[in-house]
Amino acid sequence: MLTPKPIIMPVLMIILLVWACQKNIEDGQPPFEKIPASFSVSNNVKEASGIAGSKINPGYLWAQEDGGSPPQVLLLKKDGTVVKSVFINGAVNDDWEDMALSKGPNASLNYIFLADFGDNLLMRNNYTIYRFPEPALAVDTVKTVDKIVFQYPDGSHNAEALLVDHTSKEIYIITKSDNPARIYKLIYPQSITSVNQAVLVGELTFSGVTGSAISVDGKEIIIKTYPALNYFTRSPGQTIEQALKSVSVNLDYQLEPQGEAVAFAADNSGFYTLSEKAFSSVVNLYFYKRK
């Protein structure tokens, strides 16, 4: 039996390595580091229920807090330092549960979406998503806000996950308390003068959804529950609801006290998670770097 010449062995190793990487992608292995970088977050952030990577302030994140907190968004450095708060004029924080940063009516602008759709007691008839252009670093108050009021076709629901399609500008709401979780859609253009009717477009295979995120290029989606990060890939031409019918992969996840917030970095270099403080003495911002 002939043995490969020494010069051939490195070539074989490279071929095997490339094959293994391709096989991992085919098998749905996600392209993120397993162990995240960790940054302690200021005590000023106690009830983080949503985060989003800033587009016009590179290296920063926006965060919102849960119901009962002031109607504001917080600007954080990627090391967890709180830079400032921005008051949202005309908004009410009944139960803000998620946020997104995506495209809206003016194609040249990026918009922040704040989802006031938490409803633990299932007593609300209407829900609101606030939409406004992303503030610049010098802005302290957002003075003009679109109010997208909506209702479900089948009664009250408790939701904590928001997705906005960057291309179609359609808004997706994923419920938390239904088993399995339901996916509703607000078709673009959403009215800001009358009540929008959400459309049921699908279900997940699990429940307890606490947050969600879509990558800047629209090709990746993360659906978060307290114990897991469910990772979906999206093919060209697929709608979000079609992508969420595929089989997800569980990402490696550093468990958090009450983790509800997840967002891709604006430069697509990875993704972040952030927890409510709950009974913990400290809250960490975690960053899972793309390999």
KETOR-58849 format. One record per residue: residue in one letter; x, y, z of N, C-alpha, C in turn. Coordinates in Angstrom, 1 decimal, decimal comma. Example, Ala and Ser with C-alpha at 12.3 -4.5 7.8 and 13.67 -1.06 7.14 Angstrom:
BEGIN
R res    n_u    n_v    n_w   ca_u   ca_v   ca_w    c_u    c_v    c_w
R   A   13,2   -5,7    7,8   12,3   -4,5    7,8   13,2   -3,3    7,8
R   S   12,8   -2,2    7,1   13,7   -1,1    7,1   12,9    0,0    7,9
***
This chain:
BEGIN
R res    n_u    n_v    n_w   ca_u   ca_v   ca_w    c_u    c_v    c_w
R   M    0,8   -1,2    0,0    0,0    0,0    0,0    0,9    1,2    0,0
R   L    0,6    2,1   -0,9    1,4    3,3   -1,0    1,0    4,4    0,0
R   T    1,9    5,1    0,6    1,6    6,1    1,5    1,7    7,5    0,8
R   P    0,9    8,4    1,1    1,0    9,7    0,4    2,3   10,4    0,7
R   K    2,8   11,1   -0,3    4,1   11,8   -0,1    3,8   12,9    0,9
R   P    4,9   13,3    1,7    4,7   14,4    2,7    4,1   15,6    2,2
R   I    4,4   16,0    0,9    3,9   17,3    0,4    2,4   17,2    0,2
R   I    1,9   15,9    0,0    0,4   15,8   -0,3   -0,4   15,9    1,0
R   M    0,2   15,5    2,1   -0,6   15,5    3,4   -1,2   16,8    3,7
R   P   -0,4   17,9    3,7   -1,0   19,2    4,0   -2,2   19,6    3,1
R   V   -2,1   19,2    1,8   -3,1   19,4    0,8   -4,4   18,7    1,2
R   L   -4,2   17,4    1,6   -5,3   16,6    2,0   -6,0   17,2    3,3
R   M   -5,2   17,7    4,2   -5,7   18,3    5,4   -6,6   19,5    5,1
R   I   -6,1   20,3    4,1   -6,8   21,5    3,8   -8,1   21,2    3,1
R   I   -8,1   20,1    2,2   -9,3   19,7    1,6  -10,3   19,2    2,6
R   L   -9,8   18,4    3,6  -10,7   17,9    4,6  -11,3   19,0    5,5
R   L  -10,5   20,0    5,7  -11,0   21,1    6,6  -12,0   21,9    5,8
R   V  -11,8   22,2    4,6  -12,8   22,9    3,8  -14,1   22,1    3,7
R   W  -14,0   20,8    3,5  -15,1   19,9    3,4  -15,9   19,9    4,7
R   A  -15,2   19,9    5,8  -15,8   19,9    7,2  -16,6   21,2    7,4
R   C  -16,0   22,4    7,0  -16,7   23,6    7,1  -18,0   23,7    6,3
R   Q  -17,9   23,2    5,0  -19,0   23,2    4,2  -20,1   22,2    4,7
R   K  -19,6   21,1    5,3  -20,6   20,2    5,9  -21,3   20,8    7,1
R   N  -20,6   21,6    7,9  -21,2   22,2    9,0  -22,3   23,2    8,6
R   I  -22,0   24,0    7,5  -23,0   24,9    7,0  -24,2   24,1    6,5
R   E  -24,0   23,0    5,8  -25,1   22,2    5,3  -25,9   21,6    6,4
R   D  -25,2   21,2    7,5  -25,9   20,6    8,6  -26,6   21,7    9,5
R   G  -26,5   22,9    9,1  -27,2   24,0    9,9  -26,4   24,5   11,1
R   Q  -25,1   24,2   11,1  -24,2   24,7   12,2  -24,1   26,3   12,0
R   P  -24,5   27,0   13,0  -24,5   28,5   12,9  -23,1   29,1   13,0
R   P  -22,9   30,2   12,3  -21,5   30,8   12,2  -21,2   31,8   13,3
R   F  -21,4   31,4   14,6  -21,1   32,3   15,7  -20,3   31,6   16,7
R   E  -19,4   32,3   17,4  -18,6   31,8   18,5  -19,5   31,2   19,6
R   K  -19,1   30,1   20,2  -19,9   29,5   21,3  -19,9   30,3   22,6
R   I  -18,7   30,9   22,9  -18,6   31,6   24,1  -18,6   33,1   23,9
R   P  -19,6   33,8   24,4  -19,7   35,2   24,1  -18,8   36,1   24,9
R   A  -18,5   37,3   24,4  -17,8   38,3   25,2  -18,9   38,9   26,1
R   S  -18,5   39,3   27,3  -19,4   39,7   28,4  -19,0   41,1   28,9
R   F  -20,0   42,0   29,0  -19,8   43,3   29,5  -20,9   43,7   30,5
R   S  -20,4   44,1   31,7  -21,3   44,5   32,8  -22,1   45,8   32,4
R   V  -23,4   45,8   32,6  -24,3   46,9   32,2  -24,6   47,7   33,4
R   S  -24,7   49,0   33,2  -25,0   50,0   34,2  -26,2   49,6   35,0
R   N  -26,3   49,9   36,3  -27,5   49,7   37,1  -28,7   50,5   36,6
R   N  -28,4   51,5   35,7  -29,5   52,3   35,1  -30,4   51,5   34,2
R   V  -29,9   50,3   33,8  -30,7   49,4   32,9  -31,2   48,2   33,8
R   K  -32,5   48,2   34,2  -33,0   47,1   35,0  -34,0   46,2   34,3
R   E  -34,7   46,8   33,4  -35,8   46,0   32,8  -35,7   45,9   31,3
R   A  -34,5   45,7   30,8  -34,3   45,7   29,3  -35,2   44,6   28,6
R   S  -36,1   45,0   27,8  -37,0   44,1   27,1  -36,7   44,0   25,6
R   G  -35,9   44,9   25,1  -35,5   45,0   23,7  -34,3   45,7   23,4
R   I  -33,5   45,3   22,4  -32,3   46,0   22,0  -32,3   46,1   20,4
R   A  -31,5   47,0   19,9  -31,3   47,1   18,4  -30,0   47,8   18,1
R   G  -29,3   47,3   17,2  -28,0   47,9   16,8  -28,2   49,2   16,0
R   S  -27,5   50,2   16,5  -27,7   51,6   15,9  -27,0   51,6   14,5
R   K  -27,7   52,2   13,5  -27,2   52,4   12,2  -26,4   53,7   12,0
R   I  -26,9   54,8   12,6  -26,3   56,1   12,4  -25,3   56,4   13,5
R   N  -25,3   55,6   14,5  -24,3   55,8   15,6  -23,5   54,5   15,7
R   P  -22,5   54,3   14,9  -21,7   53,1   14,8  -21,1   52,7   16,2
R   G  -21,2   51,5   16,6  -20,7   51,0   17,8  -21,6   51,2   19,0
R   Y  -22,8   51,6   18,7  -23,8   51,8   19,8  -25,0   50,9   19,6
R   L  -25,7   50,7   20,7  -27,0   49,9   20,7  -28,1   50,8   21,3
R   W  -29,3   50,6   20,9  -30,5   51,1   21,5  -31,1   50,1   22,4
R   A  -31,7   50,5   23,5  -32,3   49,6   24,4  -33,6   50,2   24,9
R   Q  -34,6   49,4   25,1  -35,9   49,9   25,7  -36,1   49,0   27,0
R   E  -37,0   49,6   27,9  -37,3   48,9   29,1  -38,8   48,5   29,2
R   D  -39,1   47,6   30,0  -40,4   47,0   30,1  -41,5   48,0   30,6
R   G  -42,7   47,5   30,7  -43,8   48,3   31,1  -43,7   49,0   32,4
R   G  -44,2   50,3   32,5  -44,0   51,0   33,7  -42,8   51,9   33,7
R   S  -41,9   51,6   32,9  -40,7   52,5   32,8  -41,0   53,7   32,0
R   P  -40,2   54,8   32,0  -40,4   56,0   31,3  -40,4   55,7   29,8
R   P  -41,2   56,5   29,0  -41,2   56,3   27,5  -40,0   56,9   26,9
R   Q  -38,9   56,1   26,9  -37,6   56,5   26,4  -36,9   55,3   25,9
R   V  -35,9   55,6   25,1  -34,9   54,6   24,7  -33,5   55,0   25,2
R   L  -32,7   54,0   25,5  -31,4   54,2   26,0  -30,4   53,9   25,0
R   L  -29,3   54,8   24,9  -28,2   54,5   24,0  -27,1   54,0   24,8
R   L  -26,6   52,8   24,4  -25,5   52,1   25,1  -24,3   51,9   24,2
R   K  -23,1   52,0   24,7  -22,0   51,6   24,0  -22,0   50,1   24,0
R   K  -21,2   49,5   23,1  -21,2   48,1   23,0  -20,5   47,4   24,1
R   D  -19,9   48,2   25,1  -19,3   47,7   26,3  -20,3   47,7   27,4
R   G  -21,5   48,1   27,2  -22,6   48,1   28,2  -22,7   49,5   28,9
R   T  -21,9   50,5   28,6  -22,0   51,8   29,2  -23,2   52,5   28,6
R   V  -24,1   53,1   29,5  -25,2   53,9   29,1  -24,7   55,3   28,8
R   V  -25,0   55,8   27,6  -24,5   57,1   27,1  -25,5   58,1   27,4
R   K  -26,8   57,8   27,1  -27,9   58,8   27,3  -29,2   58,1   27,2
R   S  -30,3   58,9   27,6  -31,6   58,4   27,3  -32,3   59,5   26,4
R   V  -33,2   59,0   25,5  -33,9   59,8   24,6  -35,4   59,7   24,9
R   F  -36,1   60,7   25,2  -37,5   60,7   25,6  -38,3   60,7   24,3
R   I  -39,4   59,9   24,3  -40,3   59,7   23,2  -41,5   60,5   23,4
R   N  -41,7   61,7   22,9  -42,8   62,5   23,1  -44,1   61,9   22,5
R   G  -45,2   61,8   23,4  -46,4   61,3   22,9  -46,6   59,8   23,1
R   A  -45,5   59,1   23,5  -45,6   57,7   23,7  -45,9   57,3   25,1
R   V  -46,6   56,2   25,3  -46,9   55,7   26,7  -46,3   54,2   26,8
R   N  -45,6   54,0   27,8  -45,1   52,6   28,0  -46,0   51,8   28,9
R   D  -47,1   51,3   28,2  -47,9   50,3   29,0  -47,2   49,0   29,2
R   D  -46,7   48,4   28,1  -45,9   47,2   28,3  -45,1   47,0   27,0
R   W  -44,0   47,8   27,0  -43,0   47,6   25,8  -42,3   46,3   26,0
R   E  -42,3   45,5   24,9  -41,7   44,2   25,0  -40,6   43,9   24,0
R   D  -40,5   44,6   22,9  -39,4   44,4   22,0  -39,3   45,6   21,1
R   M  -38,2   45,7   20,4  -37,9   46,8   19,5  -37,2   46,3   18,3
R   A  -37,2   47,1   17,2  -36,5   46,7   16,0  -36,0   48,0   15,4
R   L  -35,0   47,9   14,5  -34,5   49,0   13,7  -34,5   48,6   12,2
R   S  -35,3   49,3   11,4  -35,5   48,8   10,1  -35,9   50,0    9,2
R   K  -36,3   49,6    8,0  -36,8   50,7    7,0  -38,2   51,0    7,3
R   G  -38,6   52,2    6,8  -40,0   52,7    6,9  -40,4   53,5    5,8
R   P  -41,3   54,4    6,0  -41,9   55,2    4,9  -40,9   56,0    4,0
R   N  -39,9   56,6    4,6  -38,9   57,3    3,9  -37,7   56,3    3,7
R   A  -37,5   55,9    2,4  -36,4   54,9    2,1  -35,0   55,4    2,5
R   S  -34,8   56,7    2,7  -33,5   57,2    3,0  -33,2   57,1    4,5
R   L  -34,2   56,8    5,3  -34,0   56,8    6,8  -34,1   55,4    7,4
R   N  -33,5   55,3    8,5  -33,7   54,1    9,4  -34,7   54,4   10,5
R   Y  -35,6   53,5   10,8  -36,6   53,8   11,8  -36,5   52,8   13,0
R   I  -36,8   53,4   14,2  -36,9   52,5   15,4  -38,4   52,2   15,5
R   F  -38,6   50,9   15,9  -40,0   50,4   16,1  -40,0   50,0   17,6
R   L  -40,9   50,5   18,4  -41,1   50,1   19,8  -42,5   49,4   19,9
R   A  -42,4   48,2   20,4  -43,6   47,3   20,4  -44,3   47,3   21,8
R   D  -45,4   48,0   21,9  -46,2   48,0   23,1  -47,3   47,0   23,0
R   F  -46,9   45,7   23,1  -47,9   44,7   22,9  -47,9   43,6   24,0
R   G  -47,3   43,8   25,1  -47,4   42,9   26,2  -48,7   42,9   26,8
R   D  -49,2   41,7   27,2  -50,6   41,6   27,7  -50,8   40,4   28,5
R   N  -50,1   40,3   29,7  -50,1   39,1   30,5  -51,5   38,7   30,9
R   L  -52,4   39,7   31,2  -53,7   39,4   31,7  -54,7   39,2   30,5
R   L  -54,3   39,4   29,3  -55,1   39,3   28,1  -56,4   40,1   28,3
R   M  -56,2   41,4   28,6  -57,3   42,3   28,8  -57,3   43,5   27,8
R   R  -56,3   43,6   26,9  -56,2   44,7   26,0  -56,9   44,4   24,7
R   N  -57,6   45,4   24,1  -58,2   45,2   22,8  -57,3   45,7   21,7
R   N  -56,6   46,7   21,9  -55,7   47,3   20,9  -54,3   47,3   21,4
R   Y  -53,4   47,3   20,5  -51,9   47,4   20,8  -51,3   48,4   19,9
R   T  -50,1   48,9   20,3  -49,5   50,0   19,6  -48,0   49,7   19,3
R   I  -47,6   50,0   18,1  -46,2   50,0   17,7  -45,8   51,4   17,4
R   Y  -44,8   52,0   18,1  -44,4   53,3   17,8  -43,2   53,3   16,8
R   R  -43,3   54,2   15,8  -42,3   54,2   14,8  -41,8   55,6   14,6
R   F  -40,5   55,8   14,6  -39,9   57,1   14,4  -38,5   57,0   13,8
R   P  -38,0   58,0   13,1  -36,6   57,9   12,5  -35,6   57,8   13,6
R   E  -34,5   57,0   13,4  -33,5   56,8   14,4  -32,9   58,1   14,8
R   P  -32,8   58,5   16,1  -32,3   59,8   16,5  -30,8   59,8   16,4
R   A  -30,3   61,0   16,0  -28,8   61,2   16,0  -28,3   61,3   17,4
R   L  -27,0   61,3   17,6  -26,4   61,3   18,9  -26,8   62,5   19,7
R   A  -27,0   63,6   19,1  -27,2   64,9   19,8  -28,7   65,1   20,2
R   V  -29,6   64,2   19,8  -31,0   64,4   20,0  -31,4   63,9   21,5
R   D  -32,1   64,7   22,2  -32,6   64,3   23,5  -34,1   63,9   23,6
R   T  -34,8   64,4   22,6  -36,3   64,1   22,6  -36,7   63,9   21,2
R   V  -37,5   62,8   21,0  -38,1   62,5   19,7  -39,5   63,2   19,8
R   K  -39,7   64,2   18,9  -40,9   65,0   19,0  -42,1   64,5   18,1
R   T  -41,8   63,7   17,0  -42,8   63,3   16,1  -42,7   61,7   16,0
R   V  -43,8   61,1   16,3  -43,9   59,6   16,4  -45,1   59,1   15,7
R   D  -44,9   58,1   14,8  -46,1   57,4   14,2  -46,6   56,4   15,2
R   K  -47,9   56,3   15,4  -48,5   55,3   16,2  -49,3   54,3   15,3
R   I  -48,8   53,1   15,3  -49,4   52,0   14,5  -50,2   51,2   15,5
R   V  -51,5   51,5   15,5  -52,4   50,8   16,5  -53,0   49,6   15,7
R   F  -53,0   48,4   16,4  -53,5   47,2   15,7  -54,3   46,3   16,7
R   Q  -55,1   45,4   16,1  -55,7   44,4   16,9  -55,6   43,1   16,2
R   Y  -55,8   42,0   17,0  -55,7   40,7   16,4  -57,1   40,3   15,9
R   P  -57,2   39,3   15,0  -58,5   38,9   14,4  -59,2   37,9   15,4
R   D  -58,5   37,5   16,4  -59,1   36,4   17,3  -59,0   36,7   18,8
R   G  -59,0   38,0   19,1  -59,0   38,3   20,6  -57,6   38,8   21,0
R   S  -57,5   38,8   22,3  -56,2   39,3   23,0  -55,1   38,3   22,9
R   H  -53,9   38,7   22,8  -52,7   37,9   22,9  -51,6   38,6   23,6
R   N  -50,7   37,8   24,3  -49,5   38,4   24,9  -48,3   38,1   24,0
R   A  -47,7   39,2   23,6  -46,5   39,0   22,7  -45,3   39,7   23,2
R   E  -44,1   39,2   22,8  -42,9   39,8   23,3  -41,8   39,8   22,2
R   A  -42,2   39,5   20,9  -41,2   39,4   19,8  -41,7   40,2   18,6
R   L  -40,9   41,0   18,1  -41,2   41,9   16,9  -40,1   41,7   15,8
R   L  -40,5   41,5   14,6  -39,6   41,5   13,4  -40,2   42,5   12,4
R   V  -39,3   43,2   11,7  -39,7   44,0   10,6  -38,9   43,7    9,4
R   D  -39,5   43,3    8,3  -38,9   43,0    7,1  -38,2   44,2    6,5
R   H  -36,9   44,2    6,3  -36,2   45,4    5,8  -36,7   45,8    4,4
R   T  -37,1   44,8    3,6  -37,5   45,1    2,2  -39,0   45,4    2,0
R   S  -39,8   44,5    2,5  -41,3   44,7    2,4  -41,8   45,7    3,4
R   K  -41,1   45,9    4,5  -41,5   46,8    5,6  -42,7   46,3    6,3
R   E  -43,0   45,0    6,1  -44,1   44,4    6,9  -43,6   44,1    8,3
R   I  -44,6   44,2    9,2  -44,3   44,0   10,7  -44,8   42,6   11,1
R   Y  -44,0   41,9   11,8  -44,4   40,6   12,3  -44,4   40,6   13,9
R   I  -45,4   40,0   14,4  -45,6   39,9   15,9  -45,6   38,4   16,2
R   I  -44,8   37,9   17,2  -44,8   36,5   17,6  -45,3   36,5   19,0
R   T  -46,3   35,7   19,3  -46,9   35,6   20,6  -46,1   34,8   21,6
R   K  -46,2   35,1   22,9  -45,5   34,4   23,9  -46,3   33,3   24,6
R   S  -47,5   33,6   24,9  -48,3   32,7   25,8  -49,0   31,6   25,0
R   D  -49,2   31,8   23,7  -49,9   30,7   22,9  -49,0   29,5   22,8
R   N  -49,6   28,4   22,7  -48,8   27,1   22,5  -49,4   26,3   21,4
R   P  -48,8   26,3   20,2  -47,5   26,9   19,9  -47,6   28,4   19,7
R   A  -46,5   29,1   19,6  -46,5   30,5   19,4  -47,1   30,8   18,0
R   R  -47,8   31,9   17,9  -48,5   32,3   16,7  -47,7   33,5   16,1
R   I  -47,8   33,5   14,7  -47,1   34,6   14,0  -48,2   35,4   13,3
R   Y  -48,2   36,7   13,6  -49,1   37,6   13,0  -48,4   38,7   12,1
R   K  -49,0   39,2   11,1  -48,4   40,2   10,3  -49,2   41,4   10,1
R   L  -48,6   42,6   10,1  -49,2   43,9    9,7  -48,7   44,2    8,3
R   I  -49,5   44,2    7,4  -49,1   44,4    6,0  -48,8   45,9    5,7
R   Y  -47,8   46,2    5,0  -47,3   47,5    4,7  -48,2   48,1    3,5
R   P  -48,5   49,3    3,5  -48,3   50,3    4,5  -49,2   50,3    5,6
R   Q  -48,7   50,4    6,8  -49,6   50,4    8,0  -50,2   51,7    8,2
R   S  -51,4   51,7    8,6  -52,1   53,0    8,8  -51,7   53,6   10,2
R   I  -51,6   54,9   10,2  -51,3   55,7   11,5  -52,5   56,5   11,8
R   T  -53,7   56,3   11,2  -54,9   57,0   11,5  -56,1   56,1   11,8
R   S  -55,9   54,9   11,6  -57,0   53,9   11,9  -56,4   52,6   12,5
R   V  -57,2   51,8   13,0  -56,7   50,5   13,6  -56,4   49,5   12,5
R   N  -55,2   49,0   12,6  -54,8   48,0   11,6  -55,2   46,6   12,1
R   Q  -55,5   45,7   11,1  -55,9   44,4   11,5  -54,8   43,4   11,2
R   A  -54,3   42,8   12,3  -53,2   41,8   12,1  -53,7   40,5   11,4
R   V  -52,9   39,9   10,7  -53,3   38,7    9,9  -52,4   37,5   10,5
R   L  -53,1   36,4   10,8  -52,4   35,2   11,3  -51,8   34,5   10,1
R   V  -50,5   34,4   10,1  -49,8   33,8    8,9  -49,0   32,5    9,2
R   G  -49,0   32,1   10,5  -48,3   30,9   10,8  -48,1   30,6   12,3
R   E  -47,4   29,5   12,6  -47,1   29,1   13,9  -45,7   28,6   14,0
R   L  -45,1   28,7   15,2  -43,8   28,1   15,4  -44,1   26,7   16,0
R   T  -43,0   25,9   16,2  -43,2   24,6   16,8  -42,9   24,6   18,3
R   F  -42,8   25,8   18,9  -42,5   26,0   20,3  -43,2   27,2   20,8
R   S  -43,1   27,5   22,1  -43,8   28,6   22,7  -42,9   29,3   23,6
R   G  -43,4   30,3   24,4  -42,6   31,0   25,3  -41,6   32,0   24,7
R   V  -42,0   32,6   23,5  -41,1   33,5   22,8  -40,9   34,8   23,5
R   T  -39,7   35,2   23,8  -39,5   36,5   24,6  -38,7   37,5   23,8
R   G  -38,3   37,3   22,6  -37,6   38,3   21,8  -37,3   37,7   20,4
R   S  -36,9   38,6   19,5  -36,5   38,1   18,2  -35,6   39,2   17,5
R   A  -34,9   38,7   16,4  -34,0   39,6   15,7  -33,9   39,1   14,3
R   I  -33,7   40,0   13,3  -33,4   39,6   12,0  -32,1   40,4   11,5
R   S  -31,2   39,7   10,8  -29,9   40,3   10,4  -30,1   41,4    9,4
R   V  -29,1   42,2    9,3  -29,2   43,4    8,4  -29,5   43,0    7,0
R   D  -28,9   41,9    6,5  -29,1   41,4    5,2  -30,4   40,6    5,0
R   G  -31,1   40,4    6,1  -32,4   39,6    6,1  -32,3   38,1    6,0
R   K  -31,1   37,6    6,0  -30,9   36,2    5,8  -30,9   35,3    7,0
R   E  -30,9   35,9    8,2  -30,8   35,1    9,4  -31,9   35,7   10,4
R   I  -32,5   34,8   11,2  -33,5   35,2   12,2  -33,2   34,4   13,4
R   I  -33,3   35,1   14,6  -33,1   34,5   15,9  -34,4   34,7   16,6
R   I  -35,0   33,6   17,1  -36,2   33,7   18,0  -35,8   33,2   19,3
R   K  -36,0   34,0   20,3  -35,5   33,8   21,7  -36,6   33,3   22,6
R   T  -36,3   32,3   23,4  -37,1   31,9   24,6  -36,2   32,1   25,8
R   Y  -36,7   31,9   27,0  -35,8   32,0   28,2  -34,6   31,1   28,2
R   P  -34,9   29,8   27,8  -33,7   28,9   27,8  -33,0   28,7   26,5
R   A  -33,4   29,3   25,4  -32,8   29,0   24,1  -32,8   30,1   23,1
R   L  -31,9   30,0   22,2  -31,9   30,9   21,0  -32,1   30,0   19,8
R   N  -33,2   30,2   19,1  -33,5   29,4   17,9  -33,2   30,1   16,6
R   Y  -32,3   29,5   15,9  -31,7   30,2   14,7  -32,2   29,7   13,4
R   F  -32,8   30,6   12,6  -33,3   30,2   11,3  -32,6   30,9   10,2
R   T  -32,4   30,3    9,0  -31,9   30,9    7,8  -33,0   31,1    6,8
R   R  -32,8   32,2    6,0  -33,8   32,6    5,1  -33,3   32,6    3,7
R   S  -33,9   32,0    2,8  -33,5   31,9    1,4  -34,0   33,1    0,6
R   P  -33,3   33,5   -0,5  -33,8   34,6   -1,3  -35,2   34,4   -1,8
R   G  -36,0   35,4   -1,7  -37,4   35,3   -2,1  -38,4   34,8   -1,0
R   Q  -37,8   34,3    0,1  -38,7   33,8    1,1  -39,3   34,9    2,0
R   T  -40,5   34,8    2,3  -41,1   35,7    3,3  -40,6   35,3    4,7
R   I  -40,7   36,1    5,7  -40,3   35,7    7,1  -41,1   34,6    7,6
R   E  -42,4   34,5    7,3  -43,2   33,4    7,8  -42,8   32,1    7,1
R   Q  -42,4   32,2    5,8  -41,9   30,9    5,2  -40,6   30,5    5,8
R   A  -39,7   31,4    6,1  -38,5   31,0    6,7  -38,7   30,4    8,1
R   L  -39,7   30,9    8,8  -39,9   30,3   10,2  -40,6   29,0   10,2
R   K  -41,0   28,5    9,0  -41,5   27,1    8,9  -40,4   26,1    8,8
R   S  -39,2   26,5    8,6  -38,0   25,6    8,4  -37,6   25,1    9,8
R   V  -36,7   24,1    9,8  -36,2   23,6   11,1  -35,1   24,5   11,6
R   S  -35,2   24,9   12,9  -34,2   25,8   13,5  -33,1   25,1   14,1
R   V  -32,0   25,8   14,4  -30,8   25,2   15,1  -30,7   26,0   16,4
R   N  -30,4   25,3   17,5  -30,2   25,9   18,8  -28,8   26,5   18,8
R   L  -28,7   27,8   19,1  -27,4   28,4   19,2  -26,9   28,1   20,7
R   D  -25,6   28,1   20,8  -25,0   28,1   22,2  -25,4   29,4   22,9
R   Y  -25,8   29,3   24,1  -26,4   30,4   24,8  -26,0   30,5   26,3
R   Q  -25,5   31,6   26,7  -25,2   31,9   28,1  -26,5   32,3   28,8
R   L  -27,0   31,4   29,6  -28,3   31,6   30,3  -28,2   32,9   31,1
R   E  -29,3   33,6   31,1  -29,5   34,9   31,7  -30,6   34,9   32,8
R   P  -30,6   35,9   33,7  -31,6   35,9   34,8  -33,0   35,9   34,2
R   Q  -33,3   36,8   33,2  -34,6   36,8   32,6  -34,4   37,4   31,2
R   G  -33,7   36,6   30,3  -33,3   37,1   29,0  -34,4   37,3   28,1
R   E  -34,7   38,6   27,6  -35,7   38,9   26,7  -35,3   39,6   25,5
R   A  -34,1   40,1   25,4  -33,6   41,0   24,3  -32,5   40,3   23,5
R   V  -32,7   40,4   22,2  -31,7   39,9   21,3  -31,6   40,8   20,0
R   A  -30,4   41,0   19,5  -30,3   41,9   18,3  -29,0   41,6   17,6
R   F  -29,1   41,6   16,2  -27,9   41,5   15,4  -27,1   42,8   15,5
R   A  -25,8   42,8   15,4  -25,0   44,0   15,3  -25,3   44,7   14,0
R   A  -25,3   46,0   14,0  -25,6   46,7   12,7  -24,6   46,4   11,6
R   D  -23,4   46,1   11,9  -22,4   45,7   10,9  -22,4   44,2   10,6
R   N  -23,4   43,5   11,2  -23,5   42,0   11,0  -22,4   41,2   11,5
R   S  -21,6   41,8   12,4  -20,4   41,1   13,0  -20,8   40,0   14,0
R   G  -22,0   39,9   14,4  -22,5   39,0   15,4  -23,8   39,4   16,0
R   F  -24,1   38,9   17,2  -25,4   39,4   17,8  -25,2   39,5   19,3
R   Y  -26,2   40,3   19,9  -26,1   40,6   21,3  -27,4   40,0   22,0
R   T  -27,2   39,7   23,3  -28,3   39,5   24,1  -28,2   40,3   25,4
R   L  -29,4   40,6   26,0  -29,4   41,4   27,2  -30,6   41,0   28,0
R   S  -30,4   40,9   29,3  -31,5   40,4   30,2  -32,1   41,5   31,1
R   E  -33,3   41,3   31,5  -33,8   42,1   32,6  -33,1   41,7   33,8
R   K  -33,0   42,6   34,8  -32,2   42,3   36,0  -32,8   41,3   36,9
R   A  -34,2   41,2   36,9  -34,9   40,3   37,8  -34,3   40,3   39,2
R   F  -33,9   39,1   39,7  -33,3   39,0   41,1  -31,8   39,0   41,1
R   S  -31,2   39,3   39,9  -29,7   39,2   39,8  -29,2   40,6   40,3
R   S  -28,0   40,5   40,9  -27,3   41,8   41,3  -26,6   42,5   40,1
R   V  -26,4   41,8   39,0  -25,7   42,4   37,9  -26,3   41,8   36,6
R   V  -26,3   42,7   35,6  -26,7   42,3   34,3  -25,6   42,4   33,3
R   N  -25,4   41,4   32,4  -24,4   41,5   31,4  -24,9   41,6   30,0
R   L  -24,2   42,4   29,2  -24,5   42,4   27,8  -23,6   41,4   27,1
R   Y  -24,1   40,4   26,4  -23,3   39,4   25,8  -23,3   39,6   24,3
R   F  -22,1   39,4   23,7  -21,9   39,5   22,3  -21,3   38,2   21,7
R   Y  -22,0   37,6   20,8  -21,6   36,4   20,1  -21,0   36,8   18,8
R   K  -19,7   36,7   18,7  -19,1   37,1   17,4  -19,3   36,1   16,3
R   R  -19,4   36,7   15,1  -19,5   35,8   13,9  -18,1   35,2   13,6
R   K  -18,0   34,0   13,3  -16,8   33,3   13,1  -16,1   33,8   11,8
***
